[in-house]
Amino acid sequence: MHEMGDIDEKLLDIEEQQSRDPQLVELRRKLVAAEDELIVGGEQGRKKLMSVLELKEKSAFTPRILDFFFSNEEGGVEKFDTETAMEWIEAVVGTGSYEHKAHFLYYMYDLNGNGSMTKKDIENVMNIIVRENGLQFKPASAEILADSIFYEFVDHFEDGVLREKDFAAFCQRWPLVLDTLTIGKLQNHNWKKSLATFQSFDDEGSYTLGVNQSEALSAFQGQNIHSDRRQMPFSKRARFKWELEGDKYIIIALWLTVTALMMAFEFNAYNTELNYELSGYSIPIAKMGGAALRLNCHLLLLPVCKKLVTQVRDFMSELSIVNTLRWKSDYRRKHGPTWLWDKHISFHKLIAASVCVFTLIHVGGHVANAIQLCAAPDELIMHPSFGFCCGEGTYFREYSFLTSRPTVAHIVFLSVPGWTGCLQILIFGIMFFFAREIKRRENYERFLHTHYLLFYWYVLLILHGSTELVAVPRFWKWSAAFCSLYVLNLILRFLSRQEATVESAEIGSKSKWISLRLRTAKPFRYKTGAYALLSVPEISKVQFHPFTISSGENQSTNTVSFHIKADGDWTNNLQYRLRKKPYPTFIIEGPYSSAAQHVFEYDICLLFCTGVGVTPFASILDTMKSQPSRGQNIHFYWSSRDQFSFDWFSDLFGSLLSGKNAQLARFQPVEKFSHAQYSTDHCKLNLFMTGTVHEYDATNAILRMCLESVYEKTNIDLITGIQNSGKTSFGRPNMEAIFEEMIDKYPGKEIGVFVCGTSAMCSSVHELVMSKTGKRNTVFRYYKEVF
């Protein structure tokens, strides 16, 4: 066991540390409980300690970590001391000095156990870390990483050996790495302190928080999200809230107002004295729900008219009269009601939910009416005002075949309004159930087929009121108007379809990405960020799936590019089919507009994406490459689980940033480090890898430090091989720090924030947009990609 010895900064008492960190209390309890096995040492003691610390069994560094906590007495007997072990663990994952942390790391990386490391030894360590984390570097990269340490102390290495004191000096250049080390599953209770105290300086020397903290800091990142909003005066908060989402509230308020007026008018029309005597308020309530359904059952169609939405969006953006509308906000005067165009699917879902509510009102009123009607006296039912006839007497015309008063079951299940209503509820329930996100992802074709039941649903709606049981039929008039628009949309969609052949196709060997380049018979004109629907008749004749166009804006060519992730039945079948030649024929439909098309309307933009959500932003970057005169400031943040996803766009990123393909930069031997002369004024790439490397694991510390060192000296990111103004980091971006940086850098500016990715990421960004807007008069505009 290594003794702590003299320390430069005194460690806090272990008991005090444990009172502040429950995980140390739990660890100490486990070590004490396992002390009988640990003091035995040998294979049994090592396995027990590995289990308690939850170390990786197959890691090459695990034996060295175990060696560190066991000491050999005379005769080769191993000794384990719980108190000393706890002191070292606290030193590494907590408040220990940098010398102690560096000593632990050096001992762990010294796989030969001889107290020294050569350049070849460090290269071997790098290759092991890369292999264990599922990364892929060329052999020359390990040499570059090793050089980043040896170059620091070139004058000290006459014998070509890295000593512990020199390694400690190198480590102290990266305090954030040392302050956030973890061992196994132990978390570092020093993270919060590190986040608050770590400083980095930009080119102008101004202080900023680091923006590449990982998910491990998320517990601390979210604590002050609402602080800026609480400190802002209510009137100012309300004004910015209106500026950001006023169009949404106007549209929802207009929709609710029209629905409420129709319901009130219908309730008043049927709230007569005779109806009240017969069944109380049940008939007015039923008709009130029916009036709301007449409107909303048809409004369901409009948001999903993709072609009409695109045409209206483009028309509104070009129409000069929009600029004469007296909107208070310049933003809405410029864009019109963007919420309606960008969130049309959300509006469709909102209306579908309202249909369920209004159906309950309508059905509840009619069932209550049937119960009371069947119990009403004959003289009331026989009143000529009802106009119901049955045989020779006055009764319900629906039941002319009956010789006696109908029952509730007859009214609900045998009348035309009854059985059509039951079938409508059944069909809508099926559509609603399979339209849920989880069911749609399980089987997209099932979702499509169940939604085709909408045609039968509308037929039943028309039949539902055709018997004039309570009122003259009116539903068919509404259907004629709205269905005409839907048919027009289908015609426009059909006319926009054309066949496309595969010009090139590339499938990743270690990732699920598909890179497609299609050639169309006619010019396929689209704007940046647009998407198209693709179909492969060989796979399914009915399925059309939306995919963002990843190539830049084009007004005349016949080629279009897509990057697709195989993450479902259809895309997996597509990946399998593209492995064979000849390639299948595609049907392409579109293009369709999206929120990303607003990106060039802002001088400053923040782009956040995860995984395959990068595709609309790849189109933006590709457009910037071909049209550099746009002169925008783009801050791009892409989080992906693995390294291989970045490879698909490395050519684009490299050529965008340096004017040439920088993909091979990481494979060139480095004789002497020097700062690159290249920098870009308009685009900053920030890539984050979340799924392979555990950023704070002590075994990865030397890789983190060396990657930072290489980037600092050469401006080359070894993860992607791109020479740029940003670098790949492990973990997730610190969203709040990013927004604070934008506020400090662009006070009083209007910044477009575009997101495409997981719901968790989108929600986090949206919350920050709402809380940070108004700080130093900076306004953030939020756009989310929805297909």
N, C-alpha and C positions, 0 to 999 in steps of 0.2 A: 504494500500500500504506500502510495506517495504521501509524504508529510507535507503539510501546508507551508511550514517554515515561516520566515519573516515576510510580511506583506507590506506593500507601500500604502495601501488604504485599508483600514481595519474593517473586517467583515462584521456585520451585525450579528448579535448573538443568535445562534440557531433557533432557540425557542421563540425569540421575537420574530424571526423570519417565518417560522411555521405558523405563528398566529396571524401573519399577514397573508400567507399563501396556503390554503387548505390542502393543495396537492402535495406539499412537502410533509404535512401532517400524515396524510394517507400513505405516502412513500415510506416514512419512518415506521409507521405501524406495520407495513408489509415486511420491511427489513428486519424488524424486531421479531415478528412472527416466524420468519424464515431463518433466524440466526443459527439455529441448530444445524441446518443444512449448509448455510454459507460458511461457517467456520471450519467445516470439513474440507472445503476447498476442492481441488480436483475437478473432474468432469461434473460431478453432482452439484457442487457449489456454483460452478460457472453457469450451468443450465438454469439453476434457480435464480441467479442474479439477472441473467438474460431475460427470464420470464418476468421478474419484478420490474425491470426497466423497460420492458417491451421493445427490446432491440431486434433488428432484422437478423434472422438466423443465418441467412445466406450472404450477408454483407461481408466483404473482405476486411472491413474495419471492426467488426464486432469482436473478434479475438483480441485485438489490441485494446479496445475499451475495457474488456474484462480483465486483461492483464494489468491495466492501470489501477483497478480497484483491489487486486490481489497482490500481496507482497510475498516474496520467498524468504523464509528463514533458513538458518543453517540446516543442511541436510535436504534442502529442496522442498520443505513443507510450506504450503501456502497458508497465508494468514489474511483474514478479513476483519476489518474493524468498522462497525456500523457508524460510529461518531465521525471518524475520518472520512468515510464514504459520503456521509451527509454533508460534511463541510465542503468537499470537492464538488458535489452536485450543486450545492448552493452557489459555489464560486463560478461554475460554468454557466448555469441557467439563471443566475441572479446577479448579485452585487459584487462578485469577485473582481479583482484587479485584472487589467488586460494582460499582465505578465502571466497570471495563473491560467487564464483562458488560452493564451498562446501556448503555454507549456502543455496543456491537455491536448490541443490540436496537433502540436508537433509530435508528441508521443504517439498519438493515434495514426498519423500519416507515416511515421517511421516504421514501415512494415517489416524491415529487416531487423529492427530492434538494436541497431548498433550505435544509436545516438547521433547519426549524421545522415544527410540526404544529398545525393548528387542530382544533377539535372535529369539524368535518366530515371532516377527514383521518383522525382516529381512528375515526369511525363507518365510514368506507370500509374501513379496515383490519379492523375487526370483521366487517363483511359478507363480506370476502374470506376470512377465516379460517373463518367459519361455512360459507360455500359450499364451500370446499376440503375441509372435513372432513365434508361430508354432513349437517350439522345444519340445523335449520329454526327460525329466530327470526322474529318479527314485526319490521317496521321500527323500531317504538318501542323494541325491546330493544337495538338498536345504540346508540340515544341514551342509554339507561339505562347501558349499559356505559361509554360515553364520559364520561358525567356522573360516574361513580365515580372517575375520575382527576381531572377538573377541579374537583370539589367539594373534593378534598383541598387544592388550592392556589388556592382562589377569590380570595384576596386578591392573588395574583401575576399574575392573568390580565386585567389591564386591557385589553391589546391582543388578548385572545382567542387567544393562542398558547402552546402547551406547549413550554417550553425543555428542553434536554437535562438540565440540572442538576435541574429539577423532576421530570422523568421518572425520573432516577436516584434521587431521594429517595423517589418512590412505589415503585419497584422494591425498595428496601431494606426495605420493610415486609414483603416476602414472601421471606425468605431461602431457604426450601425450594425455591421456583421457581428462583431464581438458582443454587443449589447443584447442581441436577440437570438443567441444560440439556444438550441434545444437538444436534449438527449432522449432518443426513443420517442415516447408519447408525452414526455414531460413538456409542458408549456412554460414559456419564459415570463415570469411575473415582472420583468424589467421592460416589457414592450411599451407600456404606457409612458414610462419615463423616457424611453428612447424616442418615441414619437414626438414628445414635447420638447426634447432638448436637441435632437439631431439637426444640424444645420448644413445646408448646401448653398452654394453661391453661383449665380448665373454669370454671364459674361460681363454684366455691368456691376457685379459685386453686391447685388441686392440679396437680401435674405429671403429664402423660400423654404417651405416644408418639402420634404421628399415626396414624390407622387408615385413611387413604385413599391409602397408597402403592400404586403400580401393580405390574404383573407384572415390571417392570424391576428391582424390588428383591427378587424372589423368590429369587435366588441367596443373598441375605444373610438372608432371613427364616427359611429352613429350617435354619440352622446350629445353633441352640440349642434346637430343638424337644425333643430328648431330654435336655437338661441338667437340667431339673427332675426328670425321672424318675430320672436317675442319682444326683442328690443326695438323693433320698428313701430312707429305710431300706427294705431289701428287704421286711420284714414289712408295712410300711405300703403299699408298692407292691402287694404281693400282696392285701392286704385290699381296697384300692380296685379292683383288677382284678376281684376276686370280686364286689364290690358292683355293678360296672358290667356284667359279662358272666357272672355266676355261673349265671343261668338257662340261658344257651346251653350252657355246659359240662355242666350237669346233664342237659339233654335229649340232647345228643350222647353223653354217657357212658352214659345209660340205653339209648339206641338201640344203641350198640356192645356193651354188656353182653348185652342180649337176643340180638343177632345172634351173638355169640361163644358164648353158652350153647347156642343151637340148633345151631350148627356143631359144637361139642364133643360134644353128645349124639348127633348123627347120625354123626359119625366113630367114636365108641365103639361104636355099634350095629352098624356094618358092618365093623368091624375084627376079623373072625373069622379063625380059622386057615385055613379052607377058602378064603376070599377072598384071603388073603395068598398061599397056594400058587398060586392061579390067576393073580392079577395084581398081587401086592404090595399097595401102599397106594392103588392107582389108584381102586378102587371106593369106599373110605371118603372119599377126597379129593373125588371127583365128587359123592357124596351130601352131603358137607359144604357144597360150593358150592351144591348144590340146596336145602339147608335155608335158607341165607341168601337165596336167590332167592325162596323161598316167602314170606318175610316182606317183603322189600324191593320185590318186584314189585307187591305190594299197597299198601305204604306210599306208593308213587308217587302213588296216587290221592288220598290224604287232603289233602295241602297245597294241591291245586288245586281243592278243593271250596270255592269262594269263599263261597257262601251259608252253609255249615256253619261255616266259619272266622269269619264275621261274627257268626253267632248265638252261637257259643261265646264269642267275645271279649266281646260285649255281656252275655251271661249271667254270665261270670266277673267283669266289672266291677261288676255289680249284686248278685251273690250275697253275702250277708253272711257266709256261712261262710268265704269266702276270707280275711276279716280275722282269723279264728281260727287259721289255719295258722301254725305256729311257724317262719316264716321269720326268719332273723337280721336281714334288711334290712327296714326299714319300707317301702322302695320295692317290694320284691317281694311283701310282705304286701298291699300296696295294689293292685298290678297283676297278680299272678300271673306265669306264665312268658311275659312279653311277647315274648321272642325268637321263640317259636313262632308267635305271631299276626302280628307285624310282619315277620318274615323267612320266611314260609311258602314263598315262591318259592325262596329260597336253600336251604331244607331240601329242597325238591323236586329242585333241581339236585344237591345233595349225594347224595341217594338214587339219582338217575339215574347219577351217576358210580360209585357203589358197585355198581350192577347190572352195569356193564361189568366191574368187577374180579371180582365173583363169577361172572359168566358165563365169564370166562377160566379160573377155577378149575374150574368144572363141566365145561366143554368139554375142558379139558386132561386131567382125570381120566378122562373117558369115552373119549377118543381113545387114551390110554395103555392103558386097559383093553381096548379093541378090538384093539389091536396084540398085546397079550400073550394075549388070549383066542384069537385066530386061530392063535397059535403053540403053544398049550397041547396036551398029549397027550390022546388020545381018552378014556382012562380017567378023566381028571380032569374033562373036560367032561361025560362021561356020568354023572357022580355024581348020584344021585337027589335030592340036596339042592338042586340047581339048578332042578329041575322044568321044564326046557326040553325040549320034544318036537318032533320033526320027522319026520313020516311014521311009520314003524314004530319008529324008534329015538328016543333022547332027544337032542334038539338044541334049537335056538332056534325057538320057535313062530313067530317073525316070518318064518322062511325055510322054511316047510313045502313051498313050491313048489320048493325047491332039492333036488338029489340029492347034493350034496357040501357040504363045510364052507364057510360064507360067508367072504368076504374083508373086509378093513377097509373097502373102498369100499362093499360091500353094507351093512355095519352103519351107516356114516355117512350114506349117501345113500338107501338103499332101505327101511330100517326106519322105522316110524312115529316113534319118538323121534329118529331121525337126520334125516329130511327136515323134520319139524316144527321141530327145533332149528335147522337151517340157515335156514329161513324166518324164525324168530324173530330170529335175529342180523341178518339182512338188514333186516327191518322196523325193529328197534330202532336199527340204524345209520342208516337213513334219517331216522327221527324225531330222533335225536340231532344229526345233521348240520344239518338245517334249523331246529333249535331254537336254534342258536347266535345270538348277538346280531346279528352282521353279516348273516347270512342272513335272520333274522326281519325286520330293518329293510328289506332289499332287497325282500322280497315277503311281506307278512303273510298273504295268502290261501294262499300255498304252504305256509307254516308251519302254518296251520290244517288244510289238507287232509292233510298228512303226519301230523299228530297224530291225525287221525281213524282212522289205521291201528291205533291202540291197541286198538280193538275186535277186529280180526282177530288181533292179537298175543295177547290174552287167550284167544281161542278156541284158538289153536295151543298155548298153555301148558297148557290143559286136556287137549288131545289128546296132548300130549307124553308124559304118564305114564299114559295110559289103557290101554296094552297090558300093564301089570304086568310089564314086562321084568325089572326089578330089584326093585320093591317095589309094594305096593298103592297105587293112586292116592289122593293126599291133597290135591292142589292145588285141586280143585274145591270143597272145603269152605272153604278160605280165600277163594276167589273169591266164593262165595255171600255171605259176610259183608261183605267190603269193597266188592264191587260193589253190594250193597244200599244201602250208605251213599252211594255215588256216584250211584246212581239217585235216591235221596232228594234229593240236592243238585240234580240236574237238574230234579226236580219243583219244588223250592222256587224255583229260578231262573226256571223257566217261569211260575210263579204270580206272580212279582214283576215280570213284564214288562207294559208297557202302552203304548199309542200316545200320542204327544205331537205337538202341532202347534207350529209356529214362531210365537211371539208377536212377536219382533223378531230381526233378524239384521243385523249390521254387519260389513263386510269392509274391512280396512285397504287404502288405496290404495298406500302405500309400505312396508307390512310384510305378513307372512304370517299375521297374527292374524285369527281369526274370533270375533266376540262373538255368542253365541246365548242367547236367552231362550225356553225352551219352556214350554208349558202342557199339563198332563196332565189326563186325564179324572177320575182319582181323586186325592185328596191324596197328595203325594209327600213323606213325612217323612224327614228326614235330619239328621245331626249335623254339626257343624263339621269340615271336612277330609275328609268322606266323598267317595267317587267312585262313578260309575255307568257302566254299559256302554251305549254308543249304537250303534244300527244304522240304516242308511238302506236299505231294501229296493231302492230304485231303483239304488243303487250296487252293493250286494252283499247277498244274502239270508243269507249265512252269517257275515259278519264282524260281530263286536261288539267295539268298541274302548273301553278304559277312559279316562275323562276325569274329572279332579277337578272337583267342584262348586265354583264360585267365589263363589256367593252365600252369605250368612250362614246360620246355623242356623235351621231352620224346622220347625215341628211341625204345621202345618195347611194351609198354602197349596198351591195347585196349580201354582205356577211354580218353575222352577229355571233357574239361569244357568250357562253354561260359557264359558270362553275357550280356544280351540283354536288351535294353531299348525299351519299347513299345511306338513307336513314329511314327506310320504310319499304313496304312491299314493292311499290312501283319503281322507286329509284334503285332498289337492289336488283330487280329484274332488268332494269336498264343497264346497270353496271355489268351484269352477266352477259347481256346481249351484245354490248359494245366490245366484248373481248373476242367476238367472232366477226369475220368478214364474209360477205359484204355487209356494210353497216345498214341498219334499218332506215326507212324513210320517216321523217318527222313531219308532223303538222304543226305549224306555228301560228298562233293567233295573237293579235295585238298590233302595236304595243299599247300598254295601259300606263296611266300616270301614277305617280306615287309621291310620298312626302319628300323624298330625296331631291325632287326636281326644284325645290326651293333653295337649294344650297348656294347657288350662285347669286342669290338675291342679298346675300350678307357678305360684308367685308371680312368678318371674323367668324369662324365656324369651329365647333367642337363635334367630332364624330366618334361615337362609342359603338362598338359592335363586339359580338361574341361568336365564335365558330363560323358557320356558313353565313352569318349576318354581315360578313365583310363584303359581299358581292355588290350591293348598291354603291358602297363607298369605293370599291375598286373601279367602278365606272366613273365616279367623280375624279379619282386620281388619274385615271387614264385620259380623261378629258383635259385635266390640267396639264398633262404631259404634252398633248397635242396643241393646246391653246394656252401657253404660258403667260400671255398678255392679260389674263383675267386679274392677276395681282392680288389674290386673296391670301389671308392667313388661315391655314388649315391646321388644326391640331387633331391628330388621328390616334385613337386608342383602340387596339384590337386585342382581345383576350381569346386564347385558344388553348385547348387541353394538351396538344402535342406540338412538337417541333415541325412535323412534316406538313401541317397545314400552311405554315409560312412559306414553304418552298414553292407553292403554286403561284404566289404573287411576288416572289423575290426578283424576277426579271423586271416586273412593273415598278416595284419600289426602287430598285437600283437605278433604272433608267430615268425615273422621275426625278430622283434626287441628285444624280450626278451626270446625267446626260449620256450615260453609257451603262452597260451591264456590269454591275459590281459583284455579281454572284460568286466569282472566283477569288475574291479578295482574301478570304479566310484561308485559302489553300496555298498562298504564296509564302515562301520562307521569309522570316523577318530577321534581317541582319542587325538593324538598328532602329529603335523606335523613334518616331518623330510625329508631331502633331500634323494631321492632314490639313491642307490648305482649303479644302472644300467646305462650304456651308450653304444652306438654303434659307432664304428669307421668308418663303411663303408656305412651306409644308414641314411639319414636324411629326415624324412617325414614332409611336410608342407602342411596342409590342409586348404582350404579357403571356407567359406560358403558365397555365394553372394546373395541369393534370399530371405532370410527371415528376418534376423536381420539387421536393419539400424545401421551400426557400430557407427555412431557419434551422434545418437539421445540421448538427455539427459536422457530420460527414461530408456535407456539401460546401462548407465554409470556404475552403481554399478555391473551389471553382468560382464561387461568387466574387471573391476578392480579385482573382486573376482576370475574370471577364471584365470587371470594372476597370482594372488596370490597363488591359489591352485597349478598351474603348477610349479611355482617357488619353492614351498615347497615340493611337492610330485613327480614332473615329470609326473603327470597324467593329461591327456587331458580329461576333463569331457564331451566334445562334443562327442567324439568317444569312450571314456573309455579305451584308449590305453596309456600305459606307454612307452614313447618313447623319441626321441631326438627332436621332433618338436611338434607343437600344432596347433589346429584349430583356425583360425582367421576369423573375420568377414570382408567382403569386398574382394577386389581383391589384388593379390600380386603386389608389386612395382617392376616391371620387371627390371628397370634400376638399382635399388639398388642391386638386386640379381646379375646382371652381374658385377657390381662394386665389390661386395663381392668376386665373383669368381676370378676376376683379382687380387685383393689384396691377396687372399689366395693361388692362383696357378699361379704366374707370370711365363710367358714363357712356359706354358704347353699347350697341345692340348686338348680341351674339346669338347666332343660330346654333341650336343643340339638336343633333340628329342621332337617333338610336335605332339599332336593329339587332335583336338578340333575345336572350332569355327574359322572361317576365320579371324575374328578380332584379336583373340589371336595369331594365327599363323603369321599374318602379323606383329604384334607388335614384336614378338620374332625374326622374320627374319630381321626386320629393326635394332634391337639391335645387332644381330649377325654381320651384315654388318658394323655397326658403331663402335662396341667395339673391333672387331678383329684387332690385331696389337698393342693395347694398352699394354704396358709393355711386348710386344712380345707374348702375349697370343692369341691363335688361337681358334676360335669357329667353329665347323662344324655343319651345319644345316641339319636336317632330318625331313621330314614331312610325316605322314602316309597318304597314298592315296590308295583307293581300286578300 
